[in-house]
Amino acid sequence: MLDIRFVRDNRQLVKKDLEKRNDREKLPWVDEAVEKHEELTGIKAEIDKLRHSRNLISQEINRLQKQKKDISSKVKEVKELPGKIAAAEEKFQKVEDRIKFILRRLPNVLHESVPVGKDDTENNEVKRWGAIKKPSFQLKPHGELLEQLGLADFEKAAEISGTGFHFLKGDLVKLELALINFAVSAMEKKGFTLVEPPLMLRREPYEGVTDLAAFESVMYRIDEGKNENESSYLIATSEHPIAAMMTGAVLDEKRLPLKFCGISNCFRREIGSHGIDTRGLFRVHQFSKVEQFVFCRPEDSWKIHEELLKNSEELLQQLKIPYRVVNVCTGDIGAVAAKKYDIEAWFPRQNNYREVVSCSNCTAYQSTALNIRFGNGKAYVHTLNSTAIATGRTMVAIIENYQNQDGTITVPDVLVPYVGKKVIGK
């Protein structure tokens, strides 16, 4: 969320950004948040004054008692103060809650380079890599091919778990593990610390890492109590628990940046009907992902954003999968990121580029909500995240780009040491 001090000092910038996002209905909230913050200051002063008065009157009562003088008027006066203090504290809480409500729903301020657009069709292409080769034969749908080869079972998974789940078998499991180990090895060499996070996160920290109001509909909620504040959620990405891992911390500036590599299963209710292959591994409820996550000083975050993108590009280049990079537009970026790149791999059967990597600089948006500071504790760190490898989508890209006419799949050279063979599906 945005820091109220930032909103107060940059009121017109925040409004201009809402205009850029075509999020005009939130414009009145900017002034309201600032006005409520000023009101909060006044209420706090009133509470402090009442408490001070209570202390002074209590001291006066003690003095009068020692002098054996009448204290009845002072006792009456002091008995009225707790009610006044409680009323002021209740008012303070209501105003503070309203400010938090607004700040959690105002989106991050975008970087000036973010293009204006209504949806993903208006993302700006930054570059392309790799030669696109037209297949010399008709490629099979990856889901159909995997079932024919006995490497996956979507039908039985749908029967026992629901649509959007799958069984992976044999060499396909090895291929997925190979992608994970390949990405993990690369991240370790770049100084990332491996993290296997909890697969559940409570509501309060989840509200700190993402726009839960918008994201909750695609998440699996687990009710542990009678109200929603006691609920937990299966994580949608390891980015979320890794960000929350530092909640309330003041990080040593000398140790920044802190680079983490998250390895986890991820869970999302959405599957949709994007593309031409809805039965398979591309858009599913459960998938594995290797994630890059960084805590850093504000002045370093834009350089690190480019570094994370480069790391992800290098992995696809080593896999020899053609791709393009797009600068995500205002209508597609969401509330948390100040700037986001997507890497879209080439899928020859679909004759299209489709997203396999998302790389975001969230600046101080997450750290403000989670109260993660650095140095003397006066400034918030910046947080960044990027997919290293999302195994399901990357396997689909491999199956489409490395499929052979006889129905086998050639294993990319960099994965052969992990898989133990050059071809799967024989």
N, C-alpha and C positions, 0 to 999 in steps of 0.2 A: 504494500500500500504506500501511498505518498505520505511524506512527513508533513504535518500540519504547518511547520515553520517554512518549509519549501513552498507550500501552497500560499501561505500568507505573503511571502516575499516575491512570489512569481505568479501572482493571480492572473495576469493577462496572458502569460505564457501557457498556463494550464488551460485557460479558456480557448486560446488559439489552437491548442492541440486537440481539444474536444471537437472543435470545428473541423479540423483536418481529418479526424476519425469519423466525421458525420455522426457524432454522438451528442447532438445539441440538447437533448432532453436533460442532460446532466449539468448544463451550464449554470442553472440557479444554485446548484449544490456548492459550487466553488465559493460564492459569496456567503452562503449559509454557513459553511464550515469555518470560514474566517470569523464571521460574526459570532458564531457559537463559541469559538475559541476565546474571543475577547470576553464573552459573557462568563465563560468558565473561570477566567482570571478574576473577574469580579466576585463570583461566588466563593472562590478559594479565599480571597481576601476577607470576605464576610465570615466564613467558617473560622479562619485564624483569629479574627477579632472576637468572635463569640467564645472561643476556647480561652483566649487571653483574659477576657472578662471573667470567665468562670474561675480561672486561677487566682485573679486578683481578689474576687469576692470571697473565695475560700480562704485566702490569706487574711482578709479583713475580718471574717468570722472568727478565725483563730485568735486574732489580736483582741477582738471585742470580748471573746470568752475569757481570755486571760485577765482582762480588766473588769470582768463580771458585769458587762454592759448588755443591754438588750440587743439580741441578734435576729429577732423575728423578721424584720423587714428584709434583711440580707438573706436569710434562709429562704424566704419566699422568692426572692429575686433569683437565687442560684438554682432553685428547683425548676424555674421556668426555662433555664438555659439548655438542658439536655434535649427538650422537645424542639427548641429553635435550631440547635445544632443538627439534630436528626433530620429535620425538614430541609435544612440547607444542604446536607450531605446527600439526601435523596434527589434533590434538584440537581446537584453537581453530577450525580451518577447518570441521570437521564440525559443531561446535556452532553456528557462525555460519551455515552453510548451512541447518541445521534452523530457525533463527530466521527466516531469509529465506523459507524454504518456508512457514512458518506465516503470516508477515506478508503475503505475497503472496496468501494465500487467505482471510484474514480480510476481510470486506467493510467498506466505509466506514461510518462512524457516521451514521445517518440524522438528518435534521432532524426536530424534534418534530412538525412539521405533516404528515409523510408518513403517509397512512392505512394501516391494517393490512388486508391482503386476500390472497387466495390466487392471483389471476391478474388479467388485464386487465379482466375483467368487474366487478371491485370497485374500479376506479379512481374517484376522486371528481370529479364534474363541478364545475368552478369557474365557468364562464360560457359563454354562447353569443353568437354574433354573426351577423347576417344573417337575412333572412326566407327561409324554405324554401317554394319554390313547386312545386306538383305539376305535372309535365309534362302537356301537353294531348294528347300522342301517345306511342306506345310508343318508348322510347329503344332504339337499337341497341347491342349490346355494343361497347365502344370498339375492341377488336382487330379485330372483323369489319368495322366501319365504316372503319377506317383502311386495311385491305386493299382494300376496295371502292373507296375513293377513290384508291388507288395511293400512299398516303402511308407505308405500312409493309409489310414483308415478314417475317412470322414463320416461315413454312414453310421458306423457303430458308435463313434464319439457323439454324433448328433442324437442318436437313440438314447444314450445313457446320460449325456451331459447337456445336450441342446445344440442347436446350430451355432457355428462359430468356434467349436472346439475340435480337437483332432488327436489322433494317435500318430506319432512318428515311429518308424520302425527301422531296424537294421542300419544300413549305411547312411540313411537320411539323418538318424540320430548322430552318427559320427560326423556328418557334414555340419550339423548345427554346433556340436561341441568344438569342431575345428574352427568355425567362425568365431566362437567365443574365445578360444585359446589364442587364436591369431590376433584378435583385437586387444585382448588383455596383455599379451606379450609386447605389442606395439606401445600401449599406454604406459606400461611399466618402464620401458626404455626412455620414455619422455618425462619420467619423474612423477607419474600419477600413483597414488596410494590406493590399493584395491580395497573396496568396501562391498560386503554383502549385507544389505540393509534389511530391517524388518519388512515383511510384506503387508503389514497393516499399520495404519497411522490414525491417531485420534483426530476428532473434528477440529479442535482448537489449532494444533499445528498445521493441519491441512488448509485452514483458512489463511494461514500465513504464507503459504507457498504458491497458491493459485487462486483464481477467481472461482471459489467453490460454488457460488450461486449459479454460475454459468456451466461449470464442469461437473456438478454433482449428478446430473442426469445420465452421464455416461460412466459413472463409477458404481462399484459394488459396495453397498452400505451394509454394515453389520451392526445391528442394534444390540447393545449390551445392557441398556437400562430403559427407563420409561420415557426419557426425553432425548431429543436429537443431540444435545451436548455430550451425552454419554456414548454416542455412536463412534464406530471406527470404520475405516474404509480400506479395502484392498488397494494397494498402490497402483497408480496408472503408469508410473515411471519411477526409477530409483532416484531421479532428480529430487523428488519431493521429500523423502525421508532424509536424504543427505543434506539438503538445505536445513531441515528441521533439526538435524544433529547438533548444530551450533546455536540453537535457541538460547538467547540470554547471555551469550559469551562475549567477552572482550578479547579479541584475538591479538596476539603479539605481532606488531607490524613487521618485525624482522623476519617472521616466518612466512609472511605473505609473498606470493600467492600460495594458497593451499589447494592442491590439485588432487581430486579423487576420481577413481574409476569405479563406477557402480555396476555390479553384475546381479541381475535379478529377473524373476518372472514379473510380468506386468499384466494388469487386468483392466479391461474396458468393456462396458456394456455395448458400445456402438460397434456395428460392423458395416452397416450401410450397403449400398449396391454400386459402389464406384468401380469403373472399369468393366471388362467383359468376363472376368473370371471371379464369380462370387463364391464358388466352392473351392476352397484351397487355403493357402497360408498367408495371403496378402493382408486381409483385414479381418482379424479374429478377436475373440474375447480374451484369450490368454496367449502371451508370446514372451520370448526371452529377448533381453536387450543389454548391451554394454554401453554405459553412459559416461560421458565426461562431465565433471562438475568442478567449478573453481570459485573460491572466495579470494578476492583481491582488493587492492587499493583502487579508489575511483579513477585515478589518473592512468591506471594500467589496463582498464577493462576493454577499451576498444582495440588495443593491440592484441590482447588475449583472445578477443572474439575472433579475430582473423586467424589466430594460431589454431583455435579449436576447429574452425572450418578447414584449415589446411590439413590437420590431423585426419579428419574424416575423409577428405579427398584422397589422401595418400593411401588409405585402406582400399578404397574403390579402385584406385589406379593399380595397386598391386594385384587386385582381383581381376583387373583388365575388363572392367564393366564400364561402358560409356555412360556419361552423366552430364547434366548441366546444373549450374548453380543459379538460383533465383533470389532476388531481394524481395521479401514478402511485403505486400502492400497493406495499407491501412485497414482494408475490409477483411483481411485474412489473418492478421497478426495476433489478435486477442489482446487481453488487458495487461498481461504481466510483462511482456518483453518490450524493450525500447527499440530493438531492431532484431530481425530474425532472417536468417538465410535458410532456405531449404535446398537440399541436394536431391535431384530427381534422376534416378537411374533410367537407362534406356531399356524398354521392354519390347523386343522385336515382334513378338506375336501380337501385342496390342498396338504396335506401331506408334508408341507414345512414351513420353517421359513421365515417371510417377515417383512421388516422394519416398525416399528411404532414410533421409537424415533431416533433422531439424536442429538448428544451431542458433541459440538466443543469448543476447545480453540483456539481463533483467535489471541492470544498474542497481539502485538501492531499494527497489520495490519489495523484494522478498525480505531483505535484511531489516528494513524498517518495521515490517509487521512482526518479524521474529526477534527483533531487538538484538541484532548481531553487529557489534561495533569493533573498532580496532584502535590501537595506539592508546591515547589518553581517554578513550571511551566517548569522545564527543562526535565522532563521525561514523557513519554506517559503511560497511564494506559493500562492494559490488559482487553480485553473483552471476555466473554464466553457466550455461549447460549446452551440451551438444550430444546427439547420438554418435556413438562410435560405430556400432553395428546393431541393427535390429535384425535378428536372425531370420525371422519368417520372410520378410520382404526381400532380404538379400538372397535367401535361398531361391525365391521365385525368380529374381533377376539372374541368378546363376543358371537355373534350369532353362530359362528362355534363351540366354546368350550362349550356353554351352551344350544345348541339346543336340544329339546326333540323330541322323536319319533312322538308325536302327532302334531308336527309343532309349538308348543309354545316355548318360550325362557325364561329360568330361569334368573332372575335378580341376579347378584352377590350380596352377603350379604351386602357388604359395600355401595352398591347403593340403597338398599331397602328403607332406610329412605328418600332418595331424590325422588325416583320414586313413593313410596307409595304403592307398591305391590311387590309380590315375583315372579310373572310370568306375562309376557306380551304375547299377541297374542291369548288369549282365546276368 
